Amino acid sequence: MTSAGAPERSGTTRGGGTLYRGDLGMWSWVAHRITGVLTFFFLFTHVLDTALVRVSPNAYDAVIETYKNPVVNLFEVGLVGAVLYHALNGIRVMLVDFWEKGAKYQRVMLWTVLAVWVVVMIPGFYFMMERTISDLVGGH
């Protein structure tokens, strides 16, 4: 017992880790924060490069041209994946917060979010990378 009379929690385990560290809920929290920060930095960069059109249309065209390569296309797929996860998980977080049974079903909802994410990202990856892969292997 601690001095305040509450039981100590050290050594409390759940699923192989401590109560919070390493649990699926913690990783969804971490992924939500990372995808939010990545989305913010994309939007910040997007505003800056779009603002170039007012300063110098030629500079804007040059910047946009640098985006037309396979690496940037792969980053775009990552961006779509990050935004999609962030949006779906945000809905889950709202349900956990505002639905009286949300906490009870939060793990099921997380698995649902991940399943929907995979189902959407598989064709999304294909359609976003189709032209890049075709160009790389010498297709049309």
C-alpha positions in Angstrom: 0.0 0.0 0.0 1.1 3.5 -0.7 1.0 6.2 2.0 -2.4 7.3 0.7 -3.9 3.9 1.2 -4.2 3.0 -2.5 -2.8 -0.4 -3.6 0.5 -0.4 -5.5 0.4 -1.2 -9.1 4.0 -2.1 -9.8 4.3 -5.5 -11.4 0.7 -5.5 -12.5 0.6 -7.4 -15.8 -1.9 -7.7 -18.5 -1.1 -9.5 -21.8 2.6 -9.8 -21.0 3.4 -6.1 -20.4 2.6 -3.9 -17.6 -0.9 -2.5 -17.3 -0.3 0.2 -19.9 3.0 -0.4 -21.6 2.8 -2.6 -24.6 -1.0 -3.1 -24.6 -2.9 -2.8 -27.9 -4.7 0.3 -26.6 -1.4 2.0 -26.0 -0.1 1.3 -29.5 -3.4 2.6 -31.0 -2.9 5.8 -29.0 0.7 6.1 -30.2 -0.3 5.5 -33.8 -3.1 8.1 -33.5 -0.6 10.7 -32.3 2.0 9.9 -34.9 -0.6 9.9 -37.8 -1.9 13.2 -36.5 1.5 14.8 -36.5 2.4 13.5 -39.9 -0.9 14.8 -41.3 -0.2 18.2 -39.7 3.2 18.4 -41.3 1.9 17.4 -44.7 -0.8 20.1 -44.5 1.8 22.7 -43.4 4.1 21.7 -46.4 1.1 21.7 -48.7 0.1 25.2 -47.7 3.7 26.4 -48.2 4.2 24.9 -51.6 0.8 26.0 -52.8 1.6 29.6 -51.6 4.5 29.5 -54.0 2.1 29.9 -56.9 1.5 33.5 -55.8 5.2 34.3 -55.3 6.5 32.6 -58.4 4.6 30.3 -60.7 7.8 28.9 -62.1 9.1 28.0 -58.7 5.7 26.4 -57.9 6.0 24.3 -61.2 9.5 23.3 -60.3 8.5 22.1 -56.8 5.5 20.2 -58.2 7.7 18.5 -60.8 10.0 17.2 -58.0 6.9 15.4 -56.6 6.5 13.3 -59.7 8.7 10.4 -58.7 8.2 6.9 -57.3 9.4 7.8 -53.8 7.0 10.6 -53.4 4.2 8.4 -54.8 5.0 5.9 -52.0 4.9 8.7 -49.5 1.5 9.7 -50.8 0.3 6.1 -50.2 1.7 6.4 -46.6 -0.1 9.8 -46.2 -3.5 8.2 -47.3 -2.9 5.4 -44.9 -2.1 7.8 -42.1 -5.1 10.0 -42.7 -7.4 7.0 -43.0 -6.2 5.4 -39.8 -6.3 8.7 -38.0 -9.9 9.3 -39.1 -11.2 5.8 -38.4 -9.4 5.7 -35.0 -10.8 9.2 -34.2 -14.3 7.9 -34.7 -13.4 5.0 -32.4 -12.1 7.4 -29.8 -15.2 9.5 -29.9 -17.4 6.3 -29.5 -15.3 5.3 -26.5 -15.7 8.8 -25.0 -19.3 9.5 -25.7 -21.0 6.1 -26.0 -21.8 4.5 -22.6 -20.8 1.1 -23.9 -17.8 2.4 -25.8 -15.2 1.4 -23.2 -16.6 -2.1 -23.1 -16.2 -2.5 -26.9 -13.1 -0.5 -27.5 -10.9 -3.5 -28.3 -13.5 -4.8 -30.8 -13.8 -1.4 -32.3 -10.0 -1.2 -32.7 -9.9 -4.5 -34.5 -12.7 -3.2 -36.7 -10.8 0.0 -37.4 -7.8 -2.1 -38.4 -9.8 -4.4 -40.6 -11.5 -1.5 -42.4 -8.1 0.2 -42.8 -6.7 -3.0 -44.5 -9.7 -3.5 -46.7 -9.5 0.1 -48.0 -5.7 0.3 -48.2 -5.2 -2.8 -50.3 -7.1 -1.5 -53.4 -6.0 2.0 -52.5 -2.4 1.0 -52.7 -3.0 -0.8 -56.0 -4.7 2.2 -57.7 -2.2 4.7 -56.3 0.9 2.8 -57.3 -0.4 1.3 -60.6 1.0 4.0 -62.8 4.3 4.3 -60.9 4.9 0.6 -61.1 3.9 0.5 -64.8 6.3 3.4 -65.5 9.1 1.6 -63.6 8.8 -1.7 -65.4 8.4 0.0 -68.8 4.7 -0.3 -69.3 2.3 2.1 -70.9 
